[in-house]
Amino acid sequence: MRTFVALPLPEDVLEPVERLQSDLSVGRLVPPENLHVTLAFLGDLEPGVAEEVHEALCEIEAEPVDLSLRGVDVFGADAPYLVHVGVDPTAALKALRAKIYSAVREVGVELSRKRFRPHVTLARFPKRMPQHELDRLGSFLETHGAFGLGPVEVTAFGFYRSRLSNEGPQYEELAAYDLG
């Protein structure tokens, strides 16, 4: 099963992000129930390994995290593949991620060593976008690039399963872990 660990968006954050998305007229929008901040993508796990990951995540002790959103941008400057809201990589957020990485690696799960760029994905794009859609995306970025929100306290993180479908990924929370 395809899995990841993430911070769900609290209602105080979710509503303004949904309003921001409503102004985005290109790409496939991420449904509100799927908006999150990925802390660790674990990939495909066998059920037994997923249970070990769950047990390891239960042992994590960390304080609540203040979530601040800052700026709207794209990944893939020359050929954008998604638009996102950036998340301030606070010391508490980085510490939580480090604890999650450590716990998951102790179970034997290999994790990416890519630089942590916390964000909330708003929409995904096809490999090739027509120029008129690129222009609309550019206008959206000009209008909303300075979007900011927070800080808002997040008091839990979750372990999720992702199922891919023609309509996009479907996420299911397998477990939630309190912070604080």
N, C-alpha and C positions, 0 to 999 in steps of 0.2 A: 504494500500500500504506500502511496506517495504521501509524504508527511512534511510538516514544518512546525516551527514554534513561533508564536507571534503575540503582539499586543493588540487586543481588540480596541476599537475606537469607542471611547465613552460618548454618551448622547450629546454632551456639551461640544464635542468635536464633530461627531457624525453629521449633525444637522447643517452646520455651516459648510462642511465638505460636500454634502449633497447639493446644497444651493450652488456651490462653485461648479460642480459637475453639470448642473442644469444649463450653464452657459456654454458648455463644450459641445460643439456640433459636429465633431469628427471622431472617428474611431469607435471601438466597442467599449462602452462604459462598464466599469466594474460595478456590479450591483451593490447597493448599500450594505447588505448583510455580509459581503465579502471584503469590505474595506478594513485594512489592518496594517500594522508595521511588522514586517518579517524580521525576526531576530536570528533565526537559523533555519535554513532549508536542509532537511535531512534526506530527501530523496526517497527511493523505494525501500521500505523496511518490511521484513517478515514479521508476522504477528508476534512471535516470541521476542524479537528484538524491540518491537514497539512497546511491549509490556515492560521490558527492561528500561527503555528510555523513560517511560512514564514513572517508574519507580525512582529513577535518578532525578527526574524533575521534581518529584514530591519532596526531595531532600533539600532543595535550594531555599536558602534564606536570604531575602533581599528586601529592602525598603521599597515603598511605592515610588513610582517614577513620574516626574513631571514631564508631560508631553507638550512640546511647543512646535507648531507648524510654521515653517518659514519659506516662502517662495514657491513658485510653480515653474517647472522646467521639464525638459525631455531627456530621456536616455537615447543615445544615438543621434548626435547632432546633425550628421550628414543625411542619415536615413532614420528618422525618429521611429522607435518601435513602441514607446509608451510615454505618457505624460504623467507627472507625479507632483505631489506636494512634498517638499523637503521636511525632514524632522530634525530638530536640533540634536546633535549627538552629545547629549549631556554626560557628565561623568557617571551619574546613576544609571543611565541607559546603557552605556558601554560596560559598566560593571555587571549589570544583569546579563547582558549578552555573553560576557566572558564566563560567568558562572554556568550559563546554559551550555556553552561550547565545552567547557571542562567536564560537566556532568555527562554530556552525550558522548564525548570522546572516550571517557572512562568505560562506557558500555561497549566501545569498539566501533562506533559509527564514524566514518570519515566525513569531514566537513570541508567546505570550500575555504580557501585562505584569501579570498578576494577582500578588498578593502570594504569596511562597513560603511554603507551610504544609506542610512535609514530614510525611509520615504513611505508615502501612501500612494499606491498606483491609482490614478483616476480613470485611465482608459488605455487600451492597447490598439496598435495600428497594424494594418497589413504590411507586408514587406515593401510594397511600392504604393505610395500615395499619389493620387493625381495632384497637379499643381494647385488647383482651386482648393483642395482640402489642406494642403500645406499652407496656403495663404490664410485660410480660416484658423488653422492652428496658430500661425504667427500672430494673428489679431488677438486670439484668446490669450496668448502668452504676454503680449503687450498690455492688455487690459488687466490681467490677473496675476502677472508675474510677482508682484509684491505682496500677495496674499500672506497673511499671518494670523496666528491664533494661539492662545495659551499664555502661560502654561496651565494645563489641566492635569490633575492627578489621576494616574492609572494605578489601580490597586490589585490587578491580576494579569497574568499572561496565560496563554493557552497552547495546547498541543492539538494540531489539526491534521485531518486527512484531506487530500485534494483529489477529486475525481475529474478527469478531463472529459469534456463533451463538446458537441458541435456548438452549443450555446456559450461555451467558455467553461472555465473551471468551476466546480461546485465544491464548497468547503464545508466540512463537518467538524465541529469541535469535539475532540475525543476526551479531553480533560481540561480543567481550569485549575490554576495554582494561585493562591492568594499571596500578595506582597505585603510585608509589614507585620 
